[in-house]
């Protein structure tokens, strides 16, 4: 028995629409996070403690991401120490590619303030709703200014800008 190619195409096209409409049905595979867009951090925690000192924006395209951040209230910092001045006049950011599979989101760093992170992958989990992205990860090991090795658990909550 021969199968009509038009019927196969109709079933594939129609079935794709059905699968998309019923992706959240019981037993259906988990849909990927919808991370493409422009996002602004609304809050974050590091090791369970709130971080309130920075403003961050992240832009995600089909295969790439970039983020920029700066200190909040930079115009009110006292500028009494070198650290105060650095905080007031420094911005940070990064850039690279990413892969997404279900709720597994992995960034591969290509540009970063700390050159030792270039080429590293940062695995994360993500959950998105229409206008919110919850991005959580454990940072790669790094040495802090005291010489201790650190590894932080970070959770970022971002709101869709567009």
Secondary structure as the mmCIF struct_conf table of DSSP 4:
data_model
#
loop_
_struct_conf.conf_type_id
_struct_conf.id
_struct_conf.beg_label_comp_id
_struct_conf.beg_label_asym_id
_struct_conf.beg_label_seq_id
_struct_conf.end_label_comp_id
_struct_conf.end_label_asym_id
_struct_conf.end_label_seq_id
HELX_LH_PP_P HELX_LH_PP_P1 UNK A 2 UNK A 4
HELX_RH_AL_P HELX_RH_AL_P1 UNK A 5 UNK A 21
TURN_TY1_P TURN_TY1_P1 UNK A 22 UNK A 24
BEND BEND1 UNK A 25 UNK A 25
TURN_TY1_P TURN_TY1_P2 UNK A 26 UNK A 27
HELX_LH_PP_P HELX_LH_PP_P2 UNK A 28 UNK A 33
STRN STRN1 UNK A 37 UNK A 46
TURN_TY1_P TURN_TY1_P3 UNK A 47 UNK A 48
STRN STRN2 UNK A 49 UNK A 51
BEND BEND2 UNK A 53 UNK A 53
STRN STRN3 UNK A 54 UNK A 60
BEND BEND3 UNK A 62 UNK A 63
STRN STRN4 UNK A 64 UNK A 71
TURN_TY1_P TURN_TY1_P4 UNK A 72 UNK A 73
HELX_RH_3T_P HELX_RH_3T_P1 UNK A 74 UNK A 76
BEND BEND4 UNK A 81 UNK A 81
HELX_RH_AL_P HELX_RH_AL_P2 UNK A 82 UNK A 89
STRN STRN5 UNK A 91 UNK A 101
TURN_TY1_P TURN_TY1_P5 UNK A 102 UNK A 103
STRN STRN6 UNK A 104 UNK A 112
BEND BEND5 UNK A 113 UNK A 114
HELX_RH_3T_P HELX_RH_3T_P2 UNK A 115 UNK A 117
TURN_TY1_P TURN_TY1_P6 UNK A 118 UNK A 119
STRN STRN7 UNK A 121 UNK A 128
BEND BEND6 UNK A 130 UNK A 131
STRN STRN8 UNK A 132 UNK A 138
HELX_LH_PP_P HELX_LH_PP_P3 UNK A 139 UNK A 141
STRN STRN9 UNK A 142 UNK A 143
TURN_TY1_P TURN_TY1_P7 UNK A 145 UNK A 146
BEND BEND7 UNK A 147 UNK A 147
STRN STRN10 UNK A 149 UNK A 150
STRN STRN11 UNK A 153 UNK A 160
#
